[in-house]
């Protein structure tokens, strides 16, 4: 069992190491982690100042601030989808997929290694954004403290959301031969999903 998982971790380490070396991946992720939580903190502060005039501060603390916390956790995942769409399509485009397929790796090992390499940075980036947002709330001295249960729920929801979105993006990446085609296919799939759900553009 563990012997069959070892190639998965080797691929995961290789992919994560390559991602950390590429500034085109690091810069958007760091920007999403630092700038977006700051904007949400400013938004929360301004809304609290506004509703204090009408006595609606309790509603903001119970509804809006936890919602912004969830948004902060969600946003970095969308940035990380670029990595997921590039996972297999990029290898095909660079003609480096053939050496991988020629190794003794099984298909599930290759897929799981790529999948974990996309999920780990996405979850880490989302968690960092959540904690930066919470620290910002404490610095602003808003009269609200996140319950432990709420934080656990947000972290679990973020992890599950990351798993679903990244898995779908990696599957799309396996069906294309270029990064551009993967982006187009993912957008087409999203628009069809919205149309099937009853939303008309």
N, C-alpha and C positions, 0 to 999 in steps of 0.2 A: 504493500500500500504506500508506504513512505518513499520507497524507491521509485515508484511511478510518479510521485509528486515532485521529486527533485528536479526534473527538467522544467517543470512549470515555474519553480522559483528562479531557476537560472534565466529563463526568458524574461520573467518579471523584473529581475534585477537589471538585466541588460537594457530593457525598454525604459525603466525609470531613470537609469543612469544617463541614457541618451536624452531624455526629456530635460533633465537638470542641466545639461550642457547647452541646450538650445535657448537663447534669450528670447526668441520669437514665441516660445511657449511660456517661459517664466514671467516675462514682463506683463502680458495680459492677466495671468493668474494673480500675480502680486498686486496689480492695479485693482482687480476685482476684490481682493481681500482687504485692501487698505482704504481705497477711495469710497467704495460702495457702502461699507458699514458706517463710515464717517458721514456720508450723505443721509443715511437713515437716522443717525443720531441727531443731525441738524433738523431733519423733518420731524422727529418725535418732539424735540425741544420746542419748535415753533408751534406745533399743534397744541401741545400742552399749554403754552403761553396764551394761545388764542381761546381755548375752551375754558380756561380759568375764569374768563369774564362772564361765562354763562353757567358755571357750575357743572360742566360735563367732564370734569377731570377724571372721575372714577371710570367712566366708559372708555376713555382713552387708555387708561392703565389696564383695564380688563380685556380690551379687544384690539386696539390699534398697535400698541407696543409689542405684544406677542405675535401679531401678524407680521410686523416688520422684521421680527426675529426670524420668522420662517422664510421670509423673502430673502433676507441676507444669507441664509443657508442654501437657498435654491439657486441664487444667481451665479456663484462660481461653478456650479455643475454645468450650466449652459456654456460657459467659457471652455470647460474641459472637454466638451463634446467634439471640439476640433481635433483633439488628440485621438479620440475614439474613431472618428471618421477617417483619420490618416493611418490607423493601425495596420490594416491589410492593404488598403488601396495605395498607400504610400510605398509599401514594400513592392507592390506590383509595378507601380510607376517607376521606381528606381531599379527595377529588375533584380531585386535582392530577395524576392520570395522563393525563387527556384532553389537557392542553396538551403533555405529553411525547410522546404518540402523534401529536399533530398537527404535530410538528416534522419536518424532513426526515430525522431519524434512522431508520436501519434497525433492525429488531427485534434483530438480533445485536449492534449497537452499544449499544443501550439495555441489553440483558442483560449484556454484558461490562462495561460501565461500572458497573452496580449490583453485579455479582459481584466485581470488583476492589475496589470501595469496602467490601465486607464482608470480603474476604480479608485485605487489607492491615492493618487494625487487629487482626484476630484473630491473624495471624502475629506482628505486632509485640508484642502483649500476651503471647503465649506465650513468645517469645524473652526478653522482659524478665523473666518469671517464672523461666525456666531460669537466667539469669545471676544473678538475686538469690539463688536457691537455691545456686548454686555459690559465690557470695561468702560466703553464710552458713556453708557448710561450711568455708571457709578461716578465717573468724573464729572458729569453734568449735575449730579446730586438730585436726580429725579426721585420722587417719592414712590419708587416701585422696585421691588426685588423679585427676580424670577424664581418661582417655586422649583424645587429640585425635580419634582415630577414633570413639570413643563419642560425643563431643560433636557431631561432624559427622552421625553417624547419627541422633541424637536430633533435631537441627535439621531434617534432611531428612524424617524421619518426621512431625514436627510440621507441616511445611509441606504434605505430602501429605494428612495427616489433616484439616488445616484446609480444603484444597481440596475434599475429598470431602464433609465435613459441611456446609460453607457452600454448596456447589453444590446439595446436596439441599434445604437450607432455602430457598434462593432459588427453586428450582423449585416447592416447596410454596407459596411466597408468590405465585407467578404464577397459581396455581389457585384462589385464595381472594379474597374481597372485603373481608375485615376481618382485623385482627391476631389477634383472638380465634379466628376460624375457622382461621387459619394455625397457631396453637398447637395447636388441637384436632386438626387434620389431621396435623400432625407427630407428635403423640403416638399417634394411631391407626395411622399408618404404622409407627412403631417397635414398637408392640405386635404388629402383624401380622407384622412381620419376625421378632420373637422367637418367635412361635407357629409360623411356617413353618420356623424353624430347629430346632424340637423342644422349645422351652421353653414350659411351661404355667404360667400364673399361678395 
